[in-house]
């Protein structure tokens, strides 16, 4: 018996929307699936190597692919036409692997048909494959436990009728120290059934947006370390009819980082400092762990116990030196902000006259800044 229960209507609606209703990203009715900020130059270069047929059917809301992943095993949840998988395959190189999981036949066909063209562009055959399956049932799709270093997802988990099952499956699939690095859509309040069951809002992802506070608690209940927010920006609902349905509820695109902790390397007590070594290509001068924790190369910085644990035990450990400090510097260590706190900050910014609308992936310094994207 399937663990998914009576979710056939939701799956059918999503499959039809992405497989038949949308011909390209130009058909979208919200800014939810529009990456408005320019990606890192390394990511942009990789995007330019992706076949046009794949790029044309890209419906993501961010750039959820970390740098420094050479040789890693990557899983993409709801890989769609495969754009992020192609980009990740260029980054992991011939030693790494990338697997995309999707349930939509039309999207999978696009992804699979372009691998030969991509191989010629790279000059080698990447370990890149696309499998049919539900993101709630990763093992049934052939993804074994503890085989993945980094799981990515681009505005897809919101489409799932059982998000807890998705997160629990990812947790099981990740190796210890692995990470779920993903962009998705969230709401600042619980959504009524009229929004959750609306075909267009469901297809665009807004109908499945979780209340941010509920999501962060769910992730920690499953076993992930304290969720880290890397970027956050408002989503614009452009259609008048849809605006009337959602009312005063506000929606946000958020890039989260969820790490699977190693309990044997948990920094539970004491004062810690961390020094970034500048060894991630593309981040030679500094590295942003989250919105609150930016590390400048070679400069020791006080960190909280939870941050120290991540830097000691995750796939990032080789890029940092973490020391236990004899000094009581805990007061100067920055704790990660919850998305709810950041949303309140965005509201205040807008009330003060800032332009905080329409951007899906803003610059860190100015949450309202829009930039062109590939």
Order of alpha helices (4+ residues) and beta strands (2+ residues): alpha-alpha-alpha-beta-alpha-beta-alpha-alpha-beta-beta-alpha-beta-alpha-alpha-beta-alpha-beta-alpha-beta-beta-beta-beta-beta-alpha-beta-alpha
